[in-house]
Amino acid sequence: MKNLTKLIALFAFAILCFPTDAQPGFGGPGEDVIRVFTPKSLDKIAPPDYDFQRANKLPLTGYLEKSFDINGQSRTAKFYISSVAPVRPFFTVIAVPEKVNTTEFLVASGWLDLVEKNEECLVLLEAGNDGWGDVNSEKQYIDSVMTFYSGNTYFSTFGINYLLGFDGGGSALEAWSAENPLKVISQVFINTESQRDDFYETQASKFMDGNSSGYKAIEIPEDLLIAHNEIPIPTLFVNSDLSKVETCMEYWCDVNDVYSISSSNDDELWGAKVYPQAENSKAWATAYSGPVSKVATLESKVDVLDPNLNKMMHEFLSEFVAYDNTTAYGRHLALRKPYGEIRNMLVKDELREFQVYVPESAAKMWPEGAPVVFVFPGNSQTDKVFFHNTLWWKVADQEGCILVIICETYSNNSVSVSHANTGLFYEQLADYMKKYYPVDATRFYATGQSAGSFAVQGFGITNPEYFAAIASTSGLSSVSNEPGFGRTSVEDASYKTIPNYCIIGEGDIEMMTGTLWDDTENMLDAWAEYYLKANKLGSVGDGSNMEKDGRFYTWTWKNDQDIPLFKVGRTMYRAHNSIPAEMPRLWDFLKHWSLKDGVRYYDGVAVK
């Protein structure tokens, strides 16, 4: 009777967690683990329809499979999408252990439970009929799977991946990582082997350019070129014989700029040796977050199906987050922070997600009510993605401001998001924050990136009363009765004062790049013309009001009271995506401003 009760419970678990057409099965006598369920074939089904009943959730979830033709050989890869996976979730790409059934690995290792618990997903790379082949042939297979995975319309991805590779598949995945470092956050390799020495030597001579597809080209000075082996990727090696990975250990230690002396702790990574990134590392990717990377090694024979081992590997991988897979000059690596409070709201009868991040410092620094930054992500970027790709939470922790990050609605397909009803959404959010949180409503600010910046800059033209000040990146709005993106009609323009700052990348959207003093008339000029007039600041001047700080160029216009009302920023070597180092600059502009009874104040001084 007791065994029958267990069996019924496991069967119920299968029905709840697996796709409805799954065929759950069980192991041998006395085994309580579900061993088999059937994936849906992506070769046979259409992309999913929209699901407006769930805010920021992928509409197709469960266990999936896709077939690939690799030099005439049929290969498969499987995907597991958590039942609660958001749009653009984190994925771990796993090269499954040799001679282990993929489904058995997924369940017995605990990875199914891990991704369900953490709203994450998996790519499961599978060996061929004869096992994992040589590295070069397996890289072709990996390339095919990753090309499909990164551009499919069945589900969307975060854009950068965690990697876990076992055996020969892991060796191929490690080689793929070295050749595609912008596509990797962190990585673990179990029972793998090094590549040939000349493979690693080649990576030092492969240099990144500054170009991002669809945006203005950037010419990077030769002394600033970044090679493949200069992009830190936290790495863990587990092997019964570490001499088999001695060469690749040396390579990844060099990549991550780690100290040569390790430390170990029985409570960390099962006592692995840990080599932390050096304090004086010059890596661009950690210039803002500091030396957070590391390499760890564990010489031990392990059970690849051990849930405790796989949980430890997940903890290592998910300690980190990275963003921007387009250029090395916009790339950052940081520690992964837990989200704020995830909420939902109806906007025109459509469920919309938003995130409220209240740092512990808010109540201490602002006992009468904290300032609020309303954050509008770019096109395709959810509140969760934007939390990680801007690191606005670091500013919030240091300055005590509350973040409200909106999530957009479905875009041109069911696995991507874009802006809609943004003004109404903001008005509802502003009322919500005043009602339920200890806020200073005189210090409501707005920021955004790309499409979110277009929205924020548009609010500055049509509804300057919304915010005490605005500061955003890579998206401009101007006044014109001609149709076009980022244009506000003359009739809707208020021409009222509002402090404003926007930072543009050198390799940004072409229609807004350059300077206000070049020979090209574009959106940058039209945007500045409006805000200079609205803020009563006169002409654009000769550009002598510029300050340079490393890669950041800033032009500032002040009124007759010597109050900075308008700023233009230009970040060198950056493409379209913003970088975290820009967020403190935006805050340093915003934090001085308040708006009370229609009067704007700069550090308590009323603007005349």
ZAMARGU-4260 file (C-alpha; in steps of 0.2 Angstrom, whole numbers, plus 5000, padded with zeros to 4 digits):
<rodrens>
0) 5000/5000/5000 | 5014/5012/5004 | 5023/5009/4987 | 5006/5011/4978 | 5004/5028/4987
5) 5022/5033/4981 | 5017/5028/4963 | 5001/5038/4963 | 5011/5053/4970 | 5024/5052/4956
10) 5011/5050/4943 | 5002/5065/4949 | 5019/5074/4948 | 5022/5069/4930 | 5005/5076/4925
15) 5008/5093/4934 | 5026/5096/4928 | 5027/5088/4911 | 5018/5092/4894 | 5001/5086/4893
20) 5005/5073/4879 | 5019/5066/4889 | 5021/5047/4893 | 5028/5046/4910 | 5037/5030/4915
25) 5046/5023/4929 | 5063/5015/4933 | 5066/4997/4939 | 5059/4989/4955 | 5060/5000/4970
30) 5065/5015/4960 | 5055/5031/4963 | 5062/5042/4949 | 5052/5045/4934 | 5064/5039/4920
35) 5054/5043/4903 | 5043/5056/4896 | 5041/5061/4878 | 5046/5078/4871 | 5036/5088/4859
40) 5045/5088/4842 | 5048/5106/4836 | 5050/5099/4819 | 5031/5096/4819 | 5023/5110/4828
45) 5020/5128/4824 | 5026/5143/4835 | 5015/5146/4849 | 5000/5158/4850 | 5000/5173/4861
50) 4995/5170/4879 | 4988/5186/4886 | 4982/5177/4902 | 5000/5177/4909 | 5011/5192/4910
55) 5029/5190/4905 | 5028/5171/4902 | 5033/5160/4888 | 5018/5152/4880 | 5026/5136/4876
60) 5033/5126/4890 | 5039/5109/4894 | 5050/5096/4886 | 5055/5099/4868 | 5066/5091/4854
65) 5073/5097/4838 | 5082/5087/4825 | 5097/5093/4815 | 5107/5086/4799 | 5125/5086/4803
70) 5135/5081/4788 | 5121/5068/4783 | 5119/5062/4801 | 5103/5065/4810 | 5106/5072/4827
75) 5094/5079/4840 | 5095/5091/4854 | 5082/5093/4868 | 5075/5109/4877 | 5067/5111/4893
80) 5056/5126/4896 | 5051/5129/4914 | 5032/5131/4917 | 5035/5148/4924 | 5049/5154/4912
85) 5048/5172/4908 | 5051/5180/4891 | 5070/5179/4888 | 5074/5168/4903 | 5091/5161/4908
90) 5097/5145/4899 | 5110/5133/4904 | 5117/5124/4889 | 5122/5106/4895 | 5132/5093/4885
95) 5125/5078/4892 | 5137/5064/4899 | 5142/5050/4888 | 5131/5035/4888 | 5118/5043/4899
100) 5100/5044/4893 | 5096/5063/4891 | 5079/5061/4900 | 5086/5051/4914 | 5099/5065/4916
105) 5087/5079/4916 | 5076/5071/4930 | 5089/5061/4941 | 5102/5075/4941 | 5090/5087/4948
110) 5091/5099/4934 | 5072/5098/4930 | 5069/5103/4948 | 5082/5117/4948 | 5075/5126/4932
115) 5057/5124/4938 | 5062/5132/4955 | 5072/5146/4947 | 5061/5150/4931 | 5076/5145/4920
120) 5078/5133/4905 | 5089/5121/4897 | 5097/5116/4881 | 5102/5098/4881 | 5116/5093/4869
125) 5116/5075/4865 | 5129/5063/4858 | 5127/5054/4842 | 5124/5035/4840 | 5142/5032/4843
130) 5145/5044/4857 | 5153/5061/4857 | 5165/5063/4842 | 5180/5073/4839 | 5179/5091/4845
135) 5179/5099/4827 | 5164/5088/4822 | 5155/5091/4838 | 5157/5110/4836 | 5148/5109/4820
140) 5133/5101/4829 | 5134/5114/4843 | 5134/5128/4831 | 5119/5121/4822 | 5109/5119/4839
145) 5115/5136/4845 | 5110/5145/4829 | 5092/5138/4830 | 5091/5141/4848 | 5096/5159/4847
150) 5084/5164/4833 | 5069/5153/4835 | 5051/5159/4838 | 5046/5145/4849 | 5054/5153/4865
155) 5066/5167/4868 | 5082/5168/4877 | 5092/5179/4888 | 5105/5181/4875 | 5120/5175/4884
160) 5122/5157/4892 | 5128/5147/4906 | 5138/5131/4900 | 5139/5114/4908 | 5149/5101/4898
165) 5152/5083/4902 | 5165/5071/4894 | 5169/5073/4875 | 5154/5085/4873 | 5160/5096/4887
170) 5177/5097/4878 | 5169/5103/4862 | 5158/5115/4872 | 5174/5122/4880 | 5181/5125/4863
175) 5165/5133/4857 | 5166/5145/4872 | 5184/5150/4868 | 5178/5155/4851 | 5162/5163/4856
180) 5166/5171/4873 | 5153/5185/4871 | 5139/5171/4871 | 5144/5164/4888 | 5141/5170/4906
185) 5150/5156/4916 | 5154/5138/4913 | 5158/5121/4921 | 5167/5107/4913 | 5166/5089/4920
190) 5178/5075/4915 | 5184/5085/4899 | 5201/5086/4891 | 5211/5101/4884 | 5212/5107/4866
195) 5228/5107/4857 | 5240/5121/4863 | 5239/5130/4846 | 5220/5131/4848 | 5222/5142/4864
200) 5237/5152/4856 | 5225/5156/4841 | 5212/5165/4853 | 5225/5178/4858 | 5226/5184/4840
205) 5207/5185/4837 | 5202/5203/4840 | 5184/5210/4843 | 5178/5225/4833 | 5166/5238/4840
210) 5152/5235/4828 | 5134/5229/4831 | 5123/5223/4817 | 5112/5237/4811 | 5121/5251/4820
215) 5134/5264/4816 | 5152/5256/4813 | 5165/5260/4826 | 5184/5260/4822 | 5193/5254/4838
220) 5211/5261/4841 | 5224/5247/4839 | 5229/5249/4857 | 5212/5246/4863 | 5208/5230/4854
225) 5201/5216/4864 | 5206/5198/4860 | 5195/5183/4863 | 5206/5178/4878 | 5203/5195/4887
230) 5184/5192/4891 | 5183/5185/4908 | 5171/5170/4910 | 5170/5162/4927 | 5175/5144/4925
235) 5175/5128/4936 | 5184/5112/4931 | 5179/5095/4940 | 5190/5080/4935 | 5197/5064/4942
240) 5213/5069/4934 | 5216/5087/4932 | 5232/5084/4922 | 5220/5081/4907 | 5214/5099/4908
245) 5230/5107/4913 | 5232/5117/4897 | 5214/5124/4897 | 5215/5128/4915 | 5230/5138/4911
250) 5221/5147/4897 | 5205/5151/4907 | 5216/5157/4922 | 5224/5169/4910 | 5208/5174/4902
255) 5201/5178/4920 | 5216/5187/4926 | 5217/5177/4942 | 5230/5176/4955 | 5242/5161/4955
260) 5238/5157/4973 | 5222/5148/4977 | 5211/5147/4992 | 5199/5133/4997 | 5185/5131/5009
265) 5176/5115/5013 | 5159/5124/5012 | 5162/5131/4995 | 5162/5121/4979 | 5165/5105/4989
270) 5182/5111/4994 | 5188/5116/4976 | 5203/5127/4974 | 5198/5144/4970 | 5208/5157/4960
275) 5200/5174/4961 | 5202/5188/4948 | 5216/5200/4953 | 5212/5217/4960 | 5222/5225/4947
280) 5214/5217/4932 | 5212/5228/4917 | 5197/5218/4909 | 5184/5229/4901 | 5170/5218/4906
285) 5173/5220/4925 | 5179/5238/4925 | 5162/5243/4933 | 5158/5229/4944 | 5176/5225/4950
290) 5186/5209/4950 | 5171/5197/4952 | 5177/5183/4941 | 5186/5167/4946 | 5193/5150/4941
295) 5190/5135/4952 | 5197/5117/4951 | 5191/5101/4960 | 5201/5085/4957 | 5188/5071/4962
300) 5179/5057/4954 | 5160/5062/4954 | 5144/5054/4951 | 5137/5064/4936 | 5119/5060/4941
305) 5121/5066/4959 | 5108/5080/4963 | 5120/5088/4976 | 5134/5089/4963 | 5123/5097/4950
310) 5115/5109/4963 | 5133/5115/4967 | 5137/5117/4949 | 5121/5127/4946 | 5125/5138/4961
315) 5142/5142/4954 | 5135/5146/4937 | 5121/5157/4943 | 5132/5167/4955 | 5136/5178/4939
320) 5127/5187/4926 | 5133/5196/4910 | 5126/5206/4896 | 5128/5212/4878 | 5133/5198/4866
325) 5136/5210/4852 | 5152/5219/4856 | 5166/5217/4869 | 5166/5236/4872 | 5148/5235/4879
330) 5150/5219/4889 | 5149/5218/4907 | 5151/5203/4920 | 5144/5205/4937 | 5137/5196/4952
335) 5119/5191/4950 | 5107/5200/4961 | 5090/5193/4967 | 5075/5202/4959 | 5064/5215/4968
340) 5046/5212/4971 | 5037/5205/4955 | 5020/5212/4953 | 5006/5212/4940 | 4994/5226/4935
345) 4979/5227/4922 | 4982/5240/4909 | 4968/5242/4897 | 4962/5224/4903 | 4979/5217/4899
350) 4990/5209/4912 | 5007/5218/4914 | 5021/5214/4925 | 5032/5226/4934 | 5046/5225/4947
355) 5048/5236/4962 | 5066/5235/4970 | 5067/5243/4987 | 5084/5243/4994 | 5088/5241/5012
360) 5096/5258/5012 | 5080/5267/5006 | 5072/5268/5024 | 5088/5272/5032 | 5093/5286/5020
365) 5075/5293/5017 | 5064/5290/5032 | 5051/5302/5026 | 5050/5294/5009 | 5062/5288/4996
370) 5065/5295/4978 | 5058/5284/4964 | 5066/5280/4947 | 5054/5273/4935 | 5064/5262/4922
375) 5058/5259/4905 | 5067/5245/4896 | 5072/5244/4878 | 5062/5235/4865 | 5063/5216/4868
380) 5069/5219/4886 | 5058/5214/4900 | 5059/5220/4918 | 5070/5205/4923 | 5082/5207/4909
385) 5084/5226/4911 | 5087/5223/4930 | 5103/5213/4925 | 5109/5222/4910 | 5109/5240/4918
390) 5114/5235/4936 | 5103/5250/4942 | 5101/5240/4958 | 5119/5245/4962 | 5114/5263/4961
395) 5098/5260/4971 | 5108/5251/4985 | 5121/5265/4987 | 5108/5280/4985 | 5093/5273/4993
400) 5081/5276/4978 | 5067/5264/4974 | 5067/5257/4956 | 5051/5253/4947 | 5055/5243/4931
405) 5040/5241/4919 | 5038/5225/4908 | 5031/5228/4891 | 5018/5218/4882 | 5019/5206/4867
410) 5028/5212/4852 | 5027/5205/4834 | 5027/5187/4841 | 5022/5178/4856 | 5040/5177/4864
415) 5045/5195/4862 | 5040/5211/4870 | 5038/5229/4865 | 5030/5245/4871 | 5011/5248/4872
420) 5000/5260/4882 | 5015/5266/4891 | 5008/5283/4897 | 4993/5274/4905 | 5004/5261/4913
425) 5015/5275/4920 | 5000/5284/4927 | 4993/5268/4936 | 5011/5264/4943 | 5013/5282/4950
430) 4997/5280/4959 | 5001/5263/4965 | 5018/5268/4972 | 5010/5283/4981 | 4997/5272/4989
435) 5008/5257/4994 | 5026/5262/4996 | 5034/5276/5007 | 5040/5287/4993 | 5044/5305/4990
440) 5032/5310/4976 | 5041/5326/4973 | 5056/5316/4967 | 5049/5304/4954 | 5062/5302/4940
445) 5062/5293/4923 | 5075/5283/4914 | 5075/5271/4899 | 5085/5263/4885 | 5082/5263/4867
450) 5063/5262/4864 | 5061/5265/4883 | 5071/5281/4881 | 5061/5286/4866 | 5046/5285/4878
455) 5054/5294/4892 | 5060/5308/4880 | 5043/5309/4873 | 5035/5311/4890 | 5047/5326/4893
460) 5039/5334/4878 | 5021/5330/4881 | 5019/5327/4900 | 5034/5336/4909 | 5023/5336/4925
465) 5026/5317/4926 | 5043/5318/4933 | 5055/5330/4942 | 5069/5326/4929 | 5073/5313/4915
470) 5089/5305/4911 | 5090/5291/4898 | 5101/5282/4885 | 5101/5279/4866 | 5083/5285/4862
475) 5078/5303/4857 | 5061/5312/4853 | 5058/5328/4844 | 5044/5339/4838 | 5037/5337/4820
480) 5021/5334/4811 | 5030/5323/4799 | 5027/5304/4803 | 5042/5295/4810 | 5048/5285/4825
485) 5052/5296/4840 | 5042/5311/4834 | 5029/5321/4843 | 5017/5332/4835 | 5018/5351/4837
490) 5001/5351/4844 | 5006/5339/4858 | 5022/5348/4863 | 5021/5358/4879 | 5037/5368/4878
495) 5039/5368/4897 | 5054/5366/4907 | 5061/5349/4912 | 5078/5344/4916 | 5085/5332/4904
500) 5100/5321/4900 | 5103/5308/4887 | 5119/5298/4883 | 5122/5291/4865 | 5134/5278/4860
505) 5147/5281/4847 | 5141/5267/4837 | 5122/5269/4841 | 5107/5271/4830 | 5114/5281/4815
510) 5100/5294/4815 | 5106/5300/4832 | 5125/5298/4832 | 5138/5311/4829 | 5138/5328/4838
515) 5128/5344/4838 | 5143/5352/4828 | 5145/5340/4814 | 5139/5343/4796 | 5125/5330/4798
520) 5107/5336/4803 | 5099/5321/4812 | 5087/5317/4827 | 5101/5322/4839 | 5100/5340/4832
525) 5081/5341/4832 | 5080/5334/4850 | 5092/5346/4857 | 5084/5360/4848 | 5067/5357/4857
530) 5075/5355/4874 | 5086/5370/4873 | 5071/5380/4868 | 5059/5372/4882 | 5072/5375/4895
535) 5075/5393/4889 | 5094/5389/4887 | 5097/5398/4870 | 5108/5392/4856 | 5118/5376/4855
540) 5134/5386/4857 | 5151/5381/4851 | 5154/5365/4860 | 5166/5372/4873 | 5155/5366/4887
545) 5162/5349/4886 | 5170/5338/4899 | 5180/5322/4896 | 5181/5308/4908 | 5189/5292/4901
550) 5177/5286/4887 | 5163/5298/4892 | 5161/5315/4884 | 5148/5327/4892 | 5141/5343/4886
555) 5131/5354/4899 | 5120/5369/4897 | 5116/5380/4912 | 5103/5393/4915 | 5106/5411/4922
560) 5106/5403/4939 | 5120/5392/4935 | 5109/5377/4936 | 5113/5363/4924 | 5096/5360/4915
565) 5101/5350/4900 | 5115/5338/4896 | 5121/5327/4881 | 5132/5312/4883 | 5143/5302/4871
570) 5151/5286/4876 | 5165/5281/4865 | 5167/5263/4858 | 5149/5259/4864 | 5136/5252/4851
575) 5117/5253/4855 | 5116/5244/4871 | 5119/5255/4887 | 5132/5250/4899 | 5131/5249/4918
580) 5144/5263/4921 | 5131/5275/4913 | 5118/5273/4927 | 5127/5282/4941 | 5130/5297/4928
585) 5111/5297/4925 | 5107/5297/4944 | 5120/5310/4948 | 5110/5322/4936 | 5093/5316/4942
590) 5096/5316/4961 | 5097/5335/4963 | 5079/5338/4956 | 5062/5339/4964 | 5045/5345/4958
595) 5032/5352/4970 | 5016/5362/4965 | 5022/5365/4948 | 5039/5372/4953 | 5055/5363/4950
600) 5069/5364/4962 | 5088/5360/4961 | 5095/5356/4978 | 5081/5366/4985 | 5083/5381/4974
605) 5068/5385/4963 | 5071/5387/4945 | 5065/5404/4938
</rodrens>
